[in-house]
Amino acid sequence: MRVGIMGCGRIGRNVFRLLADHPTLEVSAVVDTADPKGLAYLLKYDSIYGRFPGELTSTDGGVLLNGREIPFTQDREPGDADWEALGVDLVVQALPKYHTGDWMEAHLKRGAKRVVMASTPETLGDVPLLLWGVNDDILSQDSRVIALGSNTSNALAPILSILDRRFGIAQATFTSVHAFTNKQRLADVPTSGFRTSRAAAENIIPSETNSPAILEFVLPELAGKIRGMALNVPVSDGSTVDLVAVLETPTSVEGINEVVREEISSRYPKIIEYIEDPIVSSDVTGTTHSGQFDSLATLVLGETMAKLIVWFDNGWGYANRIVETLEVFEKFEEGSA
């Protein structure tokens, strides 16, 4: 089945790489306002993931991927790209804006059969929101558009779900310690916010995160119990979530780790990885899971206050969830799911 990617930033390029040798899904068009030759260069050479693993060459209108022509267009908004004319069935929108149901509908009106929004809806509830491993049941034959939330919420939601089901969560706070992003500055430059104007490679920068709202939306039983913030730090990849939860049932480090290990094995083997080695941030680069539970970092105070660490690659695991969503959409289109 033919896939169109709108937005060829980090997530869009990761999806392109993952689909390059996919047995049934193929990228058939890339839409981005940037210069096509510049995009082709960034697809071929990546500072985090290295050289493109296949044969990729730039052409006047796109790229040749292992000898197959993929056109690039410079349409700006959802609805501008003629997906029907491009022969595209499924669309991945990986843009920094246009995160509403109306914008997603614009893709469908131009020929797309189904759309994956690689972000969070501007208004929660406007587009169905999927966090893999937690609310997979919202995907159905009738699903035409789905949003996948944030990297942080994908990494943390399964762990919160485990803790609440097995121990009960009274309250929880977390800090997402996040690698810097392309929204930040390399030098001190005035922006719309004071902290965001500071150099990303020289500072630890506190910032807001919408992940608590996402988590409460998908896990309504935790509504009013979660707060969170983010720290953007001077690393290019490899992030972590530092979670502190007050539990309703007394437990221990061993008790939490055993429950999490058991649940990951039975419910989340492709979503969360259980780690017993002393890893650091660079060790999670290129991992396909949404998160890596660090069993060596678990702490318990007074039997009910627990501190846990969940690592995540801030792009590759998320891109894998996009591809898995496309695979489900493909089955729906073929009538086999």
C-alpha positions as CSV (number, residue, x, y, z in Angstrom):
1,M,0.0,0.0,0.0
2,R,1.2,3.5,-0.9
3,V,2.1,6.0,1.8
4,G,2.5,9.8,1.6
5,I,4.6,11.7,4.1
6,M,3.7,15.3,4.7
7,G,6.4,16.9,6.8
8,C,10.0,15.6,6.3
9,G,11.5,16.7,9.6
10,R,12.9,14.2,12.1
11,I,9.8,12.0,12.4
12,G,9.0,12.1,8.7
13,R,12.5,11.1,7.8
14,N,12.5,8.3,10.4
15,V,9.3,6.9,8.9
16,F,10.8,7.1,5.4
17,R,13.8,5.0,6.6
18,L,11.6,2.5,8.3
19,L,9.4,2.0,5.2
20,A,12.4,1.8,2.8
21,D,12.4,-2.0,2.8
22,H,8.9,-2.7,4.2
23,P,7.4,-5.7,2.6
24,T,3.9,-4.2,1.9
25,L,4.1,-0.5,2.5
26,E,6.0,1.9,0.3
27,V,6.6,5.7,0.4
28,S,5.1,7.1,-2.8
29,A,5.3,10.8,-2.2
30,V,6.9,13.3,0.2
31,V,5.4,16.7,0.8
32,D,7.5,19.5,2.4
33,T,8.0,23.2,1.8
34,A,11.8,22.8,2.0
35,D,14.1,22.4,-1.0
36,P,13.8,18.8,-2.3
37,K,17.5,18.4,-2.8
38,G,18.1,19.5,0.7
39,L,15.6,17.0,2.0
40,A,17.2,14.3,-0.1
41,Y,20.6,15.1,1.4
42,L,19.2,14.9,5.0
43,L,17.5,11.6,4.2
44,K,20.8,10.2,2.9
45,Y,23.0,11.5,5.8
46,D,21.7,11.7,9.3
47,S,23.7,13.0,12.3
48,I,22.0,10.6,14.7
49,Y,21.2,7.4,12.6
50,G,24.1,7.6,10.1
51,R,24.0,7.0,6.4
52,F,20.8,5.8,4.7
53,P,21.0,2.0,4.6
54,G,19.8,1.7,0.9
55,E,20.5,3.3,-2.4
56,L,19.2,6.8,-2.4
57,T,20.0,9.5,-5.0
58,S,18.5,12.9,-5.6
59,T,16.6,13.7,-8.8
60,D,15.1,16.9,-10.3
61,G,11.7,16.1,-8.7
62,G,12.5,13.9,-5.7
63,V,14.6,10.8,-5.0
64,L,15.4,7.4,-6.5
65,L,15.1,4.8,-3.7
66,N,16.7,1.6,-4.8
67,G,15.9,2.6,-8.3
68,R,12.2,3.6,-7.7
69,E,11.2,7.2,-8.2
70,I,9.5,9.0,-5.3
71,P,8.2,12.5,-6.1
72,F,8.7,15.4,-3.7
73,T,6.2,18.3,-3.8
74,Q,6.2,21.6,-1.9
75,D,2.6,21.9,-0.9
76,R,2.1,23.9,2.3
77,E,-1.1,22.9,4.0
78,P,-3.2,19.8,4.4
79,G,-5.6,19.8,1.4
80,D,-3.0,21.3,-0.9
81,A,-1.5,17.9,-1.8
82,D,-3.5,15.9,-4.3
83,W,-3.1,12.4,-2.8
84,E,-5.3,10.8,-5.4
85,A,-3.2,12.1,-8.3
86,L,-0.1,11.0,-6.4
87,G,-1.5,7.5,-6.0
88,V,-1.3,7.6,-2.1
89,D,-3.5,5.5,0.1
90,L,-2.3,6.3,3.6
91,V,-0.9,9.7,4.8
92,V,1.4,10.4,7.7
93,Q,1.2,14.1,8.7
94,A,4.3,15.0,10.6
95,L,4.0,18.8,10.6
96,P,4.5,21.1,13.5
97,K,1.0,22.6,13.1
98,Y,-2.4,21.8,11.5
99,H,-3.4,19.5,14.4
100,T,-7.2,19.5,14.1
101,G,-9.9,17.2,12.8
102,D,-10.8,19.7,10.1
103,W,-7.2,19.7,8.7
104,M,-7.1,15.9,8.8
105,E,-10.4,15.9,6.9
106,A,-8.7,17.9,4.2
107,H,-6.3,15.0,3.5
108,L,-9.3,12.7,3.1
109,K,-11.0,15.1,0.7
110,R,-7.9,15.0,-1.5
111,G,-7.9,11.2,-1.9
112,A,-6.2,9.8,1.3
113,K,-8.0,6.8,2.7
114,R,-6.7,7.1,6.2
115,V,-4.4,9.5,8.1
116,V,-1.9,9.2,11.0
117,M,-1.3,12.5,12.8
118,A,2.2,12.3,14.3
119,S,1.3,14.6,17.1
120,T,-1.4,15.6,19.6
121,P,-4.7,17.3,18.6
122,E,-4.9,21.0,19.5
123,T,-8.0,20.1,21.4
124,L,-8.0,16.7,23.1
125,G,-11.0,14.7,21.8
126,D,-11.1,16.4,18.4
127,V,-9.1,13.5,16.8
128,P,-9.0,10.0,18.4
129,L,-5.8,9.7,20.4
130,L,-3.9,6.4,20.5
131,L,-1.1,5.4,22.9
132,W,0.0,2.0,21.8
133,G,-0.3,-0.7,24.5
134,V,-2.8,1.4,26.5
135,N,-5.9,2.1,24.4
136,D,-5.3,0.1,21.2
137,D,-9.0,-0.8,21.2
138,I,-9.9,2.6,19.8
139,L,-8.6,1.4,16.4
140,S,-11.4,0.0,14.3
141,Q,-12.4,-0.5,10.7
142,D,-14.2,2.9,11.0
143,S,-11.0,4.7,12.0
144,R,-10.1,7.2,9.3
145,V,-7.8,9.5,11.3
146,I,-5.8,8.8,14.4
147,A,-3.3,10.9,16.5
148,L,-0.4,9.4,18.4
149,G,0.3,11.9,21.1
150,S,3.8,12.8,22.3
151,N,7.1,10.8,22.7
152,T,6.9,11.3,26.5
153,S,3.3,10.1,26.8
154,N,4.0,7.0,24.7
155,A,6.9,6.1,27.0
156,L,5.2,6.8,30.3
157,A,1.5,5.7,29.7
158,P,2.1,1.9,29.9
159,I,4.1,2.3,33.2
160,L,1.4,4.5,34.7
161,S,-1.2,2.0,33.7
162,I,0.8,-0.9,35.3
163,L,1.3,1.0,38.6
164,D,-2.3,2.1,38.8
165,R,-3.8,-1.4,38.1
166,R,-1.4,-3.2,40.4
167,F,-0.8,-0.8,43.2
168,G,-3.2,2.2,42.8
169,I,-1.8,5.7,42.1
170,A,-2.8,8.4,44.6
171,Q,-0.6,11.1,43.0
172,A,2.2,11.3,40.5
173,T,4.6,13.9,39.1
174,F,7.2,13.5,36.4
175,T,10.0,15.3,34.7
176,S,10.7,14.6,31.0
177,V,14.4,15.1,30.6
178,H,14.4,15.6,26.9
179,A,17.1,15.9,24.2
180,F,17.1,19.3,22.5
181,T,14.9,19.7,19.5
182,N,14.9,21.8,16.3
183,K,12.6,24.3,17.9
184,Q,15.5,25.5,20.1
185,R,18.3,27.8,19.3
186,L,22.0,27.1,19.0
187,A,22.9,30.6,20.4
188,D,21.0,33.1,22.6
189,V,18.5,34.6,20.3
190,P,15.3,36.5,21.2
191,T,12.1,34.4,20.8
192,S,8.6,34.4,22.1
193,G,9.7,33.1,25.5
194,F,12.7,34.0,27.7
195,R,13.8,30.5,28.4
196,T,13.3,29.3,24.9
197,S,15.6,32.1,23.7
198,R,18.6,30.4,25.4
199,A,21.2,28.3,23.7
200,A,20.2,24.6,23.6
201,A,23.7,23.2,23.6
202,E,24.8,25.2,26.6
203,N,21.9,25.0,29.0
204,I,19.4,22.8,30.8
205,I,16.1,24.6,29.9
206,P,12.9,24.1,31.8
207,S,9.8,24.0,29.6
208,E,6.1,23.1,29.7
209,T,4.8,19.8,28.4
210,N,1.3,18.8,27.3
211,S,2.0,15.2,28.3
212,P,0.0,15.3,31.6
213,A,-3.1,16.3,29.7
214,I,-2.5,13.6,27.1
215,L,-2.1,10.9,29.9
216,E,-5.2,12.0,31.8
217,F,-7.2,11.9,28.6
218,V,-6.1,8.4,27.7
219,L,-6.1,7.2,31.3
220,P,-9.2,9.1,32.7
221,E,-8.9,7.1,36.0
222,L,-5.8,9.3,36.7
223,A,-7.5,12.6,36.0
224,G,-6.4,15.2,38.6
225,K,-3.6,13.0,39.8
226,I,-0.8,13.8,37.4
227,R,1.5,16.8,37.0
228,G,4.6,17.1,34.9
229,M,7.2,19.4,33.4
230,A,10.1,19.1,30.9
231,L,13.8,19.8,30.9
232,N,15.5,20.2,27.6
233,V,19.2,19.1,28.0
234,P,22.3,19.4,25.8
235,V,22.2,15.9,24.2
236,S,21.1,15.2,20.6
237,D,19.2,12.0,21.3
238,G,18.2,9.8,24.2
239,S,15.7,11.1,26.7
240,T,14.2,9.9,30.0
241,V,11.1,10.3,32.1
242,D,11.7,10.6,35.9
243,L,8.5,9.6,37.5
244,V,7.6,9.9,41.2
245,A,4.3,8.2,42.3
246,V,2.6,8.0,45.6
247,L,1.0,4.5,45.7
248,E,-2.0,3.3,47.5
249,T,-0.6,-0.2,48.2
250,P,2.7,-0.6,50.1
251,T,5.4,-2.2,48.1
252,S,9.2,-2.4,47.6
253,V,11.8,-2.0,44.9
254,E,11.7,-5.7,44.2
255,G,7.9,-5.7,44.2
256,I,7.7,-2.9,41.7
257,N,10.3,-4.4,39.4
258,E,8.8,-7.9,39.4
259,V,5.3,-6.5,38.6
260,V,6.7,-4.3,35.8
261,R,8.8,-7.2,34.4
262,E,5.7,-9.5,34.4
263,E,3.4,-6.9,32.8
264,I,6.0,-6.0,30.1
265,S,6.4,-9.7,29.2
266,S,2.7,-10.3,29.0
267,R,1.2,-7.0,27.7
268,Y,3.9,-4.7,26.3
269,P,6.7,-6.8,24.8
270,K,7.0,-4.6,21.7
271,I,6.2,-1.3,23.5
272,I,8.3,-1.2,26.6
273,E,11.7,-2.9,27.2
274,Y,12.8,-4.1,30.6
275,I,16.4,-3.1,31.2
276,E,18.7,-4.7,33.8
277,D,22.0,-3.2,32.5
278,P,23.4,0.2,33.7
279,I,22.6,2.1,30.5
280,V,22.9,5.8,29.7
281,S,21.1,8.1,27.3
282,S,23.1,7.2,24.2
283,D,22.3,3.5,24.7
284,V,18.7,4.0,23.7
285,T,19.4,5.6,20.3
286,G,17.7,3.6,17.6
287,T,15.6,1.5,19.9
288,T,12.2,0.4,18.5
289,H,10.4,0.4,21.8
290,S,8.4,3.4,23.1
291,G,10.3,3.3,26.3
292,Q,13.0,1.3,28.3
293,F,12.2,0.7,31.9
294,D,15.4,1.1,34.0
295,S,15.1,-1.5,36.7
296,L,18.4,-0.4,38.4
297,A,17.0,3.1,39.0
298,T,13.8,2.1,40.9
299,L,13.6,3.6,44.4
300,V,11.0,3.3,47.1
301,L,10.6,5.5,50.2
302,G,8.3,4.6,53.1
303,E,6.8,1.7,51.1
304,T,4.4,4.0,49.1
305,M,6.5,6.6,47.4
306,A,8.1,5.2,44.2
307,K,10.6,6.7,41.9
308,L,11.1,5.2,38.4
309,I,13.1,5.9,35.3
310,V,11.9,5.3,31.7
311,W,14.3,6.0,28.8
312,F,13.2,6.7,25.2
313,D,14.7,7.6,21.9
314,N,12.9,10.8,21.0
315,G,12.1,9.9,17.5
316,W,12.8,6.3,16.5
317,G,10.5,4.4,18.8
318,Y,7.7,6.9,18.0
319,A,8.3,6.4,14.2
320,N,7.9,2.6,14.8
321,R,4.5,3.2,16.4
322,I,3.5,5.2,13.3
323,V,4.5,2.3,11.0
324,E,2.5,-0.1,13.2
325,T,-0.5,2.1,12.9
326,L,-0.1,2.2,9.1
327,E,0.1,-1.6,9.1
328,V,-3.2,-1.8,10.9
329,F,-4.8,0.7,8.5
330,E,-3.5,-1.4,5.6
331,K,-5.3,-4.5,7.0
332,F,-8.4,-2.5,7.4
333,E,-8.3,-1.4,3.8
334,E,-7.7,-5.0,2.7
335,G,-10.6,-6.1,4.9
336,S,-8.5,-8.6,6.9
337,A,-8.7,-7.0,10.3
